[in-house]
C-alpha cells in the first residue's frame, strides 16, 4: 500500500476505532507511526481532520467530509485489485462479527470449502455474544441471530431454524417430562440472556392455539452455549434452537420435550455496516454462505 493510501486507511480506522493505538495494531505499526501518518495527511491537505483528546479520537467537520469518500476510495481500490485477480484470488483479511455458539457450531464447519477456493484470503472471526459495533471493530459484515437488525443496517435473511424445548434424560428421570406448557410451573427452567424486568414468558402453539408459561429461571446463562451446557448437565428444561443443540440431541445428552408444541423459529441475518459499500470479499462470502447453508440444512425450519 503506497503512502497516500495508507494515510487514508489509517485515518479511517483511527476515526472508526477512536484510537491511534487500535488502528496501529491493525496495520502492524506503532502508535506514534499511526499518529504521524494521520498528521502527514493533515499537513498535505492543509486541514485538521481529527480532534485529539485524552480519551478518544474523533473526526472534525472536515474529517467527516473526507471519511465517507475515503471509505469508498479504499473499497474501490481493493475491489479493483480483487476483480483483476478473479474471485478465486481474493486476498486480504475478511473480518466477520458473529455470535460465539452460532459461529462455532454453524459457520465454522462451512469455512474450509470457502477458503480452499480462495487460498490468498484470511478470515478474522470476531466471535462474541455482544452485538459488536461493526464500524469500530472493522468488520466487513456480521451475522446476527434473533431480531432483525434495525433499518440503519443493510441486512438480508440467511436462514432460520426450529426452536424446541429440551432437557437431559437424567433430569427427566428425576422430575418426569412435562406434558403441557402449564406443567413447566412445576419444573426447573433454564433462561438465556440477561434478566429482563417484569415477568417473562415462553409462548408456543399447540392445536392451533397459543399458550404461554411464566418463566422464573432456576439458572440463567447468557449465551446459547451456556444454555445448552446447563440443560445437558441436568439443571432443567430449556429452549434452544436446532442449530445449538443438534449434537446433544444426536448423542442423547438432550431429549426434546413438549414436542407437540411449536415455538417461533429463530432467524439469522447477514448484516453489512451502514455508511459504506460492502467489499467484494464480503459480498462473495455472503453469497457463499447462502448457498452453503441451503445445501447443509438437514432439518425442517
C-alpha positions in Angstrom: 0.0 0.0 0.0 1.5 3.4 -1.0 1.9 6.2 1.5 -1.2 8.1 0.4 -3.5 5.1 0.6 -2.0 4.0 3.9 -2.5 7.5 5.3 -6.2 7.4 4.2 -6.7 3.9 5.6 -5.1 4.8 9.0 -7.2 8.0 9.1 -10.4 6.0 8.5 -9.6 3.3 11.1 -8.4 5.8 13.7 -11.8 7.6 13.5 -13.8 4.4 13.4 -12.0 2.9 16.4 -11.5 6.2 18.2 -7.9 5.3 18.9 -4.5 5.6 17.2 -3.2 2.6 19.1 -6.1 0.3 17.9 -5.7 1.5 14.3 -1.9 1.0 14.5 -2.3 -2.6 15.7 -4.4 -3.5 12.7 -1.7 -2.3 10.4 1.2 -3.8 12.4 2.5 -0.3 13.3 3.4 1.5 16.5 1.0 4.1 17.9 3.5 7.0 17.1 3.8 5.8 13.5 0.0 5.9 13.0 -0.3 9.3 14.6 2.5 10.6 12.3 0.8 9.2 9.2 -2.5 11.0 10.0 -0.6 14.1 10.8 1.1 13.9 7.4 -2.3 13.6 5.7 -3.5 16.7 7.6 -0.3 18.6 6.5 -0.7 17.5 2.9 -4.3 18.6 2.8 -3.8 21.7 4.9 -6.7 21.0 7.2 -7.3 19.5 10.6 -9.0 16.1 10.2 -9.1 14.7 13.8 -9.7 16.1 17.2 -7.4 14.6 19.8 -8.5 14.2 23.4 -7.0 12.1 26.2 -9.8 9.6 25.8 -10.8 9.4 22.2 -10.0 10.5 18.7 -12.9 11.9 16.7 -13.3 13.5 13.2 -13.6 17.2 12.7 -16.2 18.5 10.3 -13.6 18.4 7.5 -12.7 14.9 8.7 -16.3 13.8 8.5 -16.5 15.1 4.9 -13.4 13.1 4.0 -14.4 9.9 5.9 -17.2 8.7 3.6 -15.2 9.4 0.4 -12.1 7.8 1.9 -14.0 4.6 2.7 -15.4 4.4 -0.8 -12.0 5.1 -2.4 -10.3 2.4 -0.3 -13.0 -0.1 -1.0 -12.8 0.7 -4.7 -9.1 0.1 -4.8 -9.5 -3.2 -3.0 -12.3 -4.3 -5.3 -10.4 -3.3 -8.4 -7.4 -5.4 -7.3 -9.6 -8.4 -6.4 -11.5 -8.0 -9.7 -8.3 -8.2 -11.6 -7.2 -11.3 -9.7 -10.6 -13.0 -10.0 -13.0 -14.3 -7.3 -10.7 -17.3 -6.6 -7.8 -15.0 -6.0 -9.4 -12.7 -3.4 -6.8 -11.5 -0.9 -6.6 -9.6 2.4 -8.4 -10.2 5.6 -12.2 -10.7 5.8 -13.5 -9.7 9.2 -16.7 -11.3 10.3 -18.6 -10.5 13.6 -20.9 -13.2 14.8 -22.3 -14.9 17.9 -20.0 -17.4 19.6 -22.1 -20.5 19.5 -23.7 -19.9 16.1 -20.2 -19.2 14.7 -18.6 -22.3 16.3 -21.4 -24.8 15.5 -23.0 -23.5 12.3 -20.5 -21.3 10.4 -17.0 -22.7 11.2 -17.8 -26.1 9.5 -18.6 -24.2 6.3 -15.4 -22.3 6.2 -12.9 -24.9 4.8 -14.7 -25.2 1.5 -14.8 -21.4 1.2 -11.1 -20.9 2.0 -9.9 -23.9 -0.1 -11.2 -22.0 -3.2 -9.5 -18.7 -2.1 -6.1 -19.5 -0.7 -4.9 -15.9 -0.5 -7.8 -14.8 1.7 -7.7 -14.8 5.5 -10.7 -14.7 7.9 -10.8 -12.9 11.3 -13.8 -14.2 13.2 -14.9 -11.6 15.8 -16.9 -14.1 18.0 -18.9 -12.5 20.8 -22.4 -12.8 22.2 -22.5 -9.0 22.5 -23.6 -7.0 19.4 -20.3 -5.5 18.3 -20.1 -2.1 16.7 -19.3 -3.2 13.2 -17.6 0.0 12.2 -15.4 0.2 15.3 -14.4 -3.5 15.0 -13.6 -3.0 11.3 -15.9 -5.8 10.4 -16.7 -6.3 6.7 -20.0 -8.0 7.7 -21.8 -9.6 10.6 -24.1 -12.5 11.2 -26.9 -11.6 13.6 -29.2 -14.2 15.2 -32.6 -13.2 16.6 -34.5 -10.0 15.9 -34.0 -8.3 12.6 -31.4 -5.6 12.7 -32.7 -2.0 12.5 -33.1 -0.2 9.2 -29.7 1.6 9.6 -28.0 -1.6 8.6 -28.2 -3.4 5.2 -29.5 -6.8 6.2 -30.7 -9.9 4.4 -32.1 -13.1 5.8 -29.7 -16.0 5.7 -31.6 -18.9 7.3 -34.0 -19.9 10.1 -34.2 -22.8 12.5 -36.6 -24.5 14.8 -36.6 -23.7 18.5 -37.5 -26.5 20.8 -37.9 -27.5 24.5 -35.1 -29.7 25.7 -33.9 -31.4 28.9 -31.4 -34.0 29.9 -32.5 -37.6 30.3 -31.1 -37.5 33.8 -33.3 -34.6 34.7 -36.4 -36.2 33.1 -35.7 -39.4 35.1 -35.8 -37.4 38.4 -38.6 -35.0 37.6 -40.6 -36.6 34.8 -41.4 -35.0 31.5 -43.9 -32.1 31.2 -47.0 -32.8 29.1 -48.1 -29.2 28.7 -46.8 -25.7 28.9 -48.7 -25.3 32.2 -46.6 -28.2 33.6 -43.5 -26.1 33.4 -44.5 -24.2 36.5 -43.5 -27.4 38.4 -40.1 -27.7 36.7 -36.7 -26.1 37.0 -36.2 -23.8 34.0 -33.0 -22.5 32.3 -33.2 -19.0 31.0 -31.0 -17.3 28.4 -29.7 -13.8 28.1 -29.8 -11.0 30.7 -32.6 -10.9 33.2 -35.4 -8.6 32.0 -37.7 -6.5 34.3 -41.1 -7.9 35.0 -42.5 -11.3 34.2 -41.0 -13.3 31.3 -43.0 -15.9 29.4 -42.4 -18.7 26.9 -45.1 -18.8 24.2 -45.8 -21.8 22.0 -48.6 -23.1 19.8 -50.4 -26.4 20.0 -53.6 -27.5 18.1 -53.8 -24.0 16.6 -53.8 -22.2 19.9 -51.1 -20.2 21.5 -50.3 -21.0 25.2 -47.9 -19.1 27.5 -46.0 -20.1 30.6 -44.3 -17.7 33.1 -40.6 -18.2 33.3 -38.7 -17.8 36.5 -35.3 -19.5 35.7 -33.6 -21.6 38.3 -30.5 -21.0 36.3 -29.7 -18.3 33.7 -27.0 -18.5 31.1 -26.1 -15.5 29.0 -25.0 -17.5 25.9 -26.6 -20.1 23.8 -23.7 -22.5 24.6 -24.3 -21.9 28.3 -28.0 -22.7 28.0 -27.2 -26.0 26.2 -24.5 -26.9 28.7 -26.7 -26.3 31.7 -29.5 -28.3 30.1 -27.1 -31.1 29.3 -25.9 -31.1 32.9 -29.5 -31.9 34.0 -30.3 -28.5 35.5 -33.7 -28.2 34.0 -35.8 -27.5 30.9 -34.5 -25.0 28.3 -35.4 -23.6 24.9 -32.7 -24.0 22.3 -32.5 -23.7 18.5 -31.8 -26.8 16.4 -28.5 -25.1 15.4 -27.4 -25.0 19.0 -28.4 -28.5 20.3 -28.1 -30.8 17.3 -25.0 -32.6 18.6 -26.6 -33.1 22.1 -29.8 -34.4 20.6 -27.9 -36.8 18.3 -25.7 -38.1 21.2 -28.6 -38.5 23.6 -27.3 -35.8 26.0 -30.5 -34.0 25.5 -34.0 -35.0 24.6 -36.8 -33.0 23.1 -39.9 -32.4 25.4 -43.2 -30.9 24.6 -42.7 -32.0 21.0 -46.3 -31.3 20.1 -45.7 -27.6 20.7 -44.4 -25.2 18.0 -42.2 -22.3 19.0 -41.4 -19.3 16.7 -38.3 -20.1 14.7 -35.1 -18.1 15.2 -33.6 -16.3 12.2 -30.1 -15.5 11.2 -29.2 -12.4 9.1 -26.2 -11.2 7.1 -25.6 -7.6 8.1 -23.4 -5.1 6.3 -22.1 -2.0 8.1 -24.1 1.2 7.3 -22.4 4.0 5.5 -20.1 2.0 3.3 -20.3 -0.1 0.2 -19.8 -3.8 1.0 -16.4 -5.0 -0.2 -16.2 -7.7 -2.9 -14.9 -10.2 -0.4 -17.8 -9.5 1.9 -20.3 -9.9 -1.0 -18.6 -13.1 -2.1 -18.7 -14.6 1.4 -22.3 -13.7 1.9 -23.3 -15.3 -1.4 -21.3 -18.4 -0.4 -23.0 -18.7 3.0 -26.4 -18.5 1.4 -25.6 -21.4 -0.9 -23.8 -23.4 1.8 -26.5 -23.2 4.5 -29.1 -24.2 1.9 -27.1 -27.3 1.0 -26.3 -28.2 4.6 -29.7 -27.8 6.0 -30.8 -31.2 7.3 -33.9 -30.4 9.4 -37.1 -28.6 8.6 -37.2 -24.9 9.5 
